[in-house]
């Protein structure tokens, strides 16, 4: 089997983008999954996502509820688990 025949039926994949805003400069923009990081803690207080504002360079950290966690993980955002599941 050749590479061409193996991938013959595949379609191109549209990259996932997320809308975000910066609390410092009030900028609104779209970020690719690779620009975001998700940290899942033991509680809702320790679960958050973060990114660097592309407009002002500020480090932004925002809380992530269950729905946000679901969307980010489903969209391919890198995830760090801050607690043990034991």
Secondary structure, 3 states (H helix, E strand, C coil): CCHHHHCCCCCCCCCCEEEEECCCCCCEEEEEHHHCEEEECCCHHHCEEEEECCCCCCEEEEECCHHHHHHHHHCCCEEEECCCCC
